């Protein structure tokens, strides 16, 4: 990844974007942080692998249970640009997810 995408959560935050355009992104990567923060890092990407959205979720959240869905619709302004060396991998995985899942499927 190159340009850091803003760490907003479209499910809980009001978007600060003035752009009304939303873009569907598909889950391409789920990793666990290596530090003591106990975070799950979710990366969603466009099917062409060009842009991504990063979302962090606490593992120890006791307030609510939120499912990880196959896709999200996010404001275009909230997307970062994917580095060339990851673009193909993101495109392949986003396309696979789109072919195999409905956007609201729990993953």
RAPEWO-V749667 format. One record per pair of residues at least 24 apart in sequence whose C-alpha atoms are under 10 Angstrom apart, sorted by sequence separation. I is the first residue (numbers start at 1). J is the second residue. D is the distance in Angstrom with one decimal. If there is no record, write none. Layout:
BEGIN
I;J;D / I;J;D
END
This chain:
BEGIN
25;49;9.5 / 28;52;9.2 / 30;54;9.9 / 32;56;9.5 / 52;76;9.8 / 54;78;9.2 / 70;94;9.3 / 27;52;9.5 / 29;54;9.5 / 30;55;9.6 / 31;56;9.7 / 32;57;9.6 / 33;58;9.9 / 46;71;9.6 / 51;76;9.2 / 53;78;6.9 / 54;79;8.2 / 25;51;8.5 / 26;52;8.9 / 27;53;9.2 / 30;56;9.7 / 32;58;9.8 / 33;59;10.0 / 42;68;8.6 / 44;70;8.7 / 45;71;8.9 / 52;78;8.7 / 53;79;5.1 / 54;80;8.5 / 71;97;8.3 / 25;52;7.2 / 26;53;9.2 / 27;54;9.7 / 32;59;9.0 / 44;71;7.3 / 45;72;9.4 / 51;78;9.7 / 52;79;5.3 / 53;80;6.4 / 70;97;6.8 / 71;98;8.0 / 23;51;9.7 / 25;53;7.4 / 44;72;7.7 / 51;79;5.9 / 52;80;5.3 / 53;81;9.0 / 70;98;7.9 / 44;73;10.0 / 50;79;9.6 / 51;80;5.5 / 52;81;6.3 / 53;82;9.6 / 44;74;9.9 / 50;80;8.6 / 51;81;4.6 / 52;82;6.3 / 70;100;9.5 / 71;101;8.7 / 73;103;9.0 / 50;81;6.1 / 51;82;5.3 / 70;101;6.6 / 71;102;7.8 / 72;103;7.0 / 49;81;9.0 / 50;82;5.5 / 51;83;9.0 / 69;101;9.4 / 70;102;6.9 / 71;103;4.5 / 72;104;8.1 / 46;79;9.4 / 49;82;7.0 / 50;83;8.1 / 69;102;8.9 / 70;103;5.1 / 71;104;6.5 / 45;79;8.7 / 49;83;9.3 / 50;84;8.5 / 69;103;6.7 / 70;104;6.1 / 71;105;8.0 / 44;79;9.5 / 45;80;9.3 / 49;84;9.2 / 52;87;9.7 / 69;104;5.4 / 70;105;5.5 / 71;106;9.3 / 45;81;9.6 / 46;82;9.8 / 50;86;9.2 / 51;87;8.4 / 68;104;8.8 / 69;105;5.4 / 70;106;6.3 / 71;107;9.5 / 45;82;8.5 / 49;86;7.9 / 50;87;6.1 / 67;104;9.4 / 68;105;8.2 / 69;106;4.6 / 70;107;5.9 / 30;68;9.9 / 49;87;4.7 / 50;88;8.7 / 52;90;8.6 / 67;105;9.0 / 68;106;5.6 / 69;107;5.6 / 48;87;7.8 / 49;88;6.2 / 51;90;9.0 / 67;106;5.9 / 68;107;5.6 / 47;87;9.8 / 48;88;8.0 / 49;89;7.4 / 50;90;8.1 / 51;91;9.5 / 66;106;9.6 / 67;107;7.5 / 27;68;8.8 / 46;87;9.8 / 47;88;9.7 / 48;89;9.9 / 49;90;4.8 / 50;91;7.7 / 27;69;7.7 / 28;70;8.9 / 45;87;9.2 / 48;90;7.8 / 49;91;3.9 / 26;69;8.6 / 27;70;5.5 / 28;71;9.5 / 47;90;7.5 / 48;91;4.9 / 49;92;7.7 / 9;53;9.5 / 26;70;5.8 / 27;71;5.9 / 46;90;7.8 / 47;91;5.0 / 48;92;8.2 / 49;93;8.7 / 8;53;9.0 / 9;54;8.9 / 10;55;9.3 / 25;70;8.6 / 26;71;4.3 / 27;72;8.2 / 45;90;6.3 / 46;91;7.0 / 47;92;7.5 / 48;93;9.9 / 49;94;7.3 / 5;51;9.2 / 7;53;8.1 / 8;54;8.2 / 9;55;6.5 / 25;71;5.5 / 26;72;6.6 / 44;90;8.4 / 45;91;7.4 / 47;93;8.0 / 48;94;7.9 / 49;95;8.9 / 5;52;7.3 / 6;53;7.7 / 7;54;6.3 / 8;55;7.0 / 9;56;8.3 / 24;71;6.6 / 25;72;5.5 / 26;73;9.0 / 43;90;9.3 / 46;93;9.7 / 47;94;4.9 / 48;95;7.9 / 3;51;9.6 / 4;52;9.3 / 5;53;6.0 / 6;54;7.4 / 7;55;5.9 / 8;56;8.8 / 9;57;9.4 / 24;72;5.6 / 25;73;6.3 / 45;93;8.6 / 46;94;6.4 / 47;95;5.2 / 3;52;9.5 / 4;53;9.0 / 5;54;6.2 / 6;55;8.7 / 7;56;7.3 / 23;72;8.1 / 24;73;4.4 / 25;74;7.4 / 44;93;9.7 / 45;94;6.2 / 46;95;8.4 / 47;96;8.8 / 1;51;9.3 / 4;54;8.4 / 5;55;9.1 / 22;72;9.5 / 23;73;5.3 / 24;74;6.5 / 44;94;7.7 / 45;95;9.4 / 47;97;9.1 / 1;52;8.3 / 22;73;5.8 / 23;74;5.4 / 24;75;8.9 / 47;98;7.9 / 21;73;9.6 / 22;74;5.1 / 23;75;6.2 / 24;76;9.1 / 46;98;9.9 / 1;54;9.9 / 21;74;8.3 / 22;75;4.3 / 23;76;5.8 / 20;74;9.8 / 21;75;5.9 / 22;76;5.4 / 23;77;9.5 / 25;79;9.4 / 11;66;9.6 / 20;75;6.9 / 21;76;5.9 / 22;77;8.6 / 23;78;9.5 / 19;75;7.0 / 20;76;8.1 / 21;77;8.3 / 22;78;9.3 / 23;79;8.8 / 18;75;9.0 / 19;76;7.2 / 20;77;9.2 / 22;79;10.0 / 17;75;6.8 / 18;76;9.9 / 19;77;6.8 / 15;74;8.8 / 16;75;9.2 / 17;76;8.3 / 18;77;8.3 / 19;78;9.8 / 15;75;7.4 / 17;77;6.2 / 11;72;9.0 / 16;77;9.0 / 17;78;7.5 / 28;89;8.5 / 29;90;8.4 / 10;72;8.2 / 11;73;9.6 / 15;77;9.4 / 16;78;9.1 / 28;90;6.0 / 9;72;10.0 / 10;73;7.9 / 11;74;9.4 / 15;78;8.5 / 27;90;9.0 / 28;91;8.5 / 10;74;6.4 / 26;90;9.1 / 28;92;8.8 / 29;93;8.5 / 9;74;8.8 / 10;75;8.2 / 26;91;9.5 / 28;93;5.4 / 29;94;9.5 / 8;74;9.6 / 27;93;7.8 / 28;94;5.7 / 26;93;8.2 / 27;94;6.4 / 28;95;9.3 / 10;78;9.4 / 26;94;5.1 / 27;95;9.8 / 28;96;9.2 / 9;78;9.7 / 25;94;7.5 / 26;95;7.9 / 27;96;9.8 / 28;97;7.8 / 8;78;7.6 / 25;95;10.0 / 26;96;9.1 / 27;97;7.1 / 6;77;8.9 / 7;78;8.2 / 26;97;6.5 / 27;98;9.1 / 5;77;9.1 / 6;78;5.8 / 7;79;9.7 / 25;97;9.9 / 26;98;6.8 / 5;78;6.2 / 6;79;7.3 / 25;98;9.1 / 4;78;9.8 / 5;79;5.5 / 6;80;7.7 / 24;98;10.0 / 4;79;8.6 / 5;80;4.4 / 26;101;9.6 / 3;79;8.9 / 4;80;5.9 / 5;81;7.8 / 27;103;9.6 / 3;80;5.3 / 4;81;7.9 / 5;82;9.7 / 26;103;7.7 / 2;80;7.6 / 3;81;5.5 / 4;82;9.3 / 25;103;9.0 / 1;80;8.0 / 2;81;6.3 / 3;82;7.3 / 24;103;8.6 / 1;81;7.0 / 2;82;5.9 / 3;83;8.2 / 27;107;8.7 / 1;82;4.9 / 2;83;5.3 / 1;83;5.0 / 2;84;9.0 / 1;84;8.5 / 1;85;8.6 / 2;86;9.8 / 1;86;7.1 / 1;87;8.8
END
